């Protein structure tokens, strides 16, 4: 379905111009620290911006195992809007997406139609809450709250990383030992010594499904670390996988978000 494709696309990312060191994990030093201190260090080192533009190549593997590759142009205004142009490799623009705080609009240039969906519809379809802040955070590799009342309750070490979790330590130990269908949705974040998220994972043991985003090859953009590669995996009965490599990312003073629906396009 078109909307599922768009939601899968949202984890996209971009490559910056100034690489950091080689891909050697930076050990995290948290022993003896309080959960709040580790979490605060993560928040203060998140990627920040006002306007952002980027280009990326995406490989998208659907539930049947078929992989499609395409290029995207991405424009973002902080906490406001995400604009995406989708182009098959070496082709012309096939679709354009506008993601605002209250809706997702897809302009399908191939079939000359458009789709408008709110987040309530998307949440019902995916059987999981979705909102703009979540999408923005996944794109940037930042922290986000999956469920409104969730908060980070514990951390434990898994060298060379530390894992921040919404479970308390007793629940976390039990979750590592065996599945517990009575447990609420679990949200975990793997962080390195730079206090950047290397992996985030949401696990719903009751429905036996999870979604995971992995970040690597960090580069310096506007004095902050930005992930050059992202792999997003949605798993229920079969996996849906999206691999993204950024080719360009820049901070801008302002950007336009051109999005006009031609009169002859049908609403789907």
N, C-alpha and C positions, 0 to 999 in steps of 0.2 A: 504494500500500500504506500502511496506517495508520502503520507505524513510520517510513517515509520522510517522511510528513507531519509527524510529531512531531519528527524530526531537523531538518527544514526550519524548523519553528517555533522552534527553540531559539535562533536568532540574534536573538530579539526584544529590544526595548529600550523605554525609557520617557522621558517628557518631564518635565523638572524645572521648578521655579517661578522660578528666577532666571537669566535669560539672560545670557551674557557679551556681548561686543561683536558687531557684525554679522558676517556670514559672510565675513570677509576673511582669506585664508590668512596665518598667522603664519610669516614666513620663518625657517628653521632656520639657526643659525650653528654649523657643525661643522667648518669648514675648519681643518685642522691638528690636529684632535682624534684621539685613538686610538679604534679601534672599541669597546674596552672602556669608555671614558669615555662615549661616546654611548649605549651599551647600558645602562650603569648609570643614566644620567640618565632613560632611559625607564622603567626598573624603579622608581625612587624616586618617580616621578610617576604611577604607575598608580592606578586607582580602587580604594579599599579600603573594606571594610565588615565588619560582623559579621552583622546582620540587615537585609534590604532588602525593601521592598514596592513594587510598581509596577503601573501600568495602561498599556495600549497598544492601538492599533488596528493591525491587520496586513492587508496585501493580499498574497495568495499566488497566484502564477501558476504553474500546473503545466506539464508537458512539452507538453501539447496547446495551450497558450496560453490556457486558461480561467483566469479570475481570481476568487477568492473572498475576501471581506472578513469579518473577525470581530474581536471584542474579546478581550483576555486580561487576567486578573489574575495577577500574578506575585509569588511570595514566595520568598526565598532565605535560606539560612543558609550562611555562608562555609565552603567546602570540605566541605560536608556534604550538603545537599539543595536541590533546586529544585522548587517546587510551581507548577503552572500550571492555571488554570481557563479554558476556552475557551467563548465565547458568540457565536453569530451576531449580527450587528448588530441591536439592538432585540429580541433573542430571549432564550430561557432557556438555561441551561448545557447544552452539548452533550457536553462531554468534560472530563475532569480527568486531569492527568498528574503523576506523582511520579518525579522523577529523583534517584536516590541514587548513591553511589559505585560500586555494583555492578550496578545494574539500572535499567531504564526501564519503568514500569507505566502503561498507558493504561486509563482507565475510560470506556467508550463508553456514554453515557446514552441515545443515540438507539436503538441496536440491543441495549441491555441485555447487554453483554458486556465482557470485559476482556482485556488482552494484557500478558504479562510477558516482557521480553527482557533478556538480559545483553549486555554490550558486545562479547563475542566474536561473538555472533550478529549484532549490528549491523555489526561490522567485516567479517564475511564477506559480508553482504548488500550493503554499500556498497563492498566491496573496498578499504577504507581504514581505518586505525586510528581509533577513537573512544573517548574516555574522559570522565569527569566534568570534569576540569580543563580540557579543551579547550572543552567546552560552556560552563562558567562564564566562561572568558576571552572567548569570542565575545560572550556576553550583555553583558559589561561594557566591551568594547573594550580588553581587556588583552592582553599578550603571552602566548603559549603555545608549547610545543615540540610539533611535530607528530610527529616521530619521535624515539625515546628518545635517540639519540646525536647528534642534530642540535644545532648551536650557531651563534650569529651569528659569521660569519667576515669580513664586509666591510661597508662602507657606501660609497655614492656619492651625489652630489647630483643631484636632479632638481627644479630650482627651482619653487616655494619650499620643497620638501621634501627630506629626506634619506631614503634607502632602506637599511634594514638587511637583509642577505641571509645565507642559510646557505651560499651559494657563496663561494669565494674570489674575489679581484678578476679573475683571469684567466678563471675560469669564468663570472663575471658578465658580462664583456665579450662572451664568446662566446655566452652565452644571449641577450643583447640583439640579436646579429647574426643568429642562426639557431637553429632548433630542433635539439637534440641528444638523440636518443632514448636514448643511453647514459647521460645525466646522471640522477642520482638525483632524487628529488622536491625541488623548490625551494620554499623558504618566504621570502617577502619582506614587509617592513613599511615603509610610508610614514609618516614622522613629521613633525610640524610644529615650530614654534619653542617650543611649550609641552611638547614631548616627549610628546605624546599620539599614539596611532595613528590616522591618517586613513584608511588602507586596509591590509588584510592580504590576502595572496594565496598560495595553495598551488597549485603547478603540477606536474602529472605528465606530462612530455613523452612518456614511453614509452607511456602509455595515452591521450594526447591529451585530457586533461581538466583542469579547474581549478575551484577554489572561491574566491570573493572576498567579503570583507566590507568595506563602505565606511561610514565614520562621519562625521557632520556635526552642526552646530548644537549645539555643546557648551554645557552649563550647569554652574553651580557647585552641587555637592551635597556637604555635609560637607567643605567646603574643598578638594574635588577636582573636576576637570573630568569630566563625564559626557556621553556622546553622546546627543543627543535624537532623532536619526534614524539608522536603520541600514538598509542595503540589502545583502542576502546573495544571491549568485548562484552556483548550481551549474551547471557546464557540462560536458556530455559530448557527445552528438550534438545535443541540444536543451537550452536553458537552463530552469532552474527558478529563479524569482525571488521573493524575499520582501522586502517593504518595510514598515518598522515606524516608527510615530510614537508616542513616549511621551507620555502625558497626565498622568502623576503618578509621582513616585518619592520615597521617603522612607526614611531610616534609622530602624530601630526598636530598642528594647531587647530585645525577644523577639517571636516570632510562633508561632502554631499552624499546623500543616500538615494540615488535616482530609482524611482519605482512607480511606474505608471501602467495601469491595466488598460490595454486597448479595448475600444468599445465592442469589437466583434468577438472578444474572448467570452467563452461560456463559463459560468460558475459551476464548479463540480461539488 
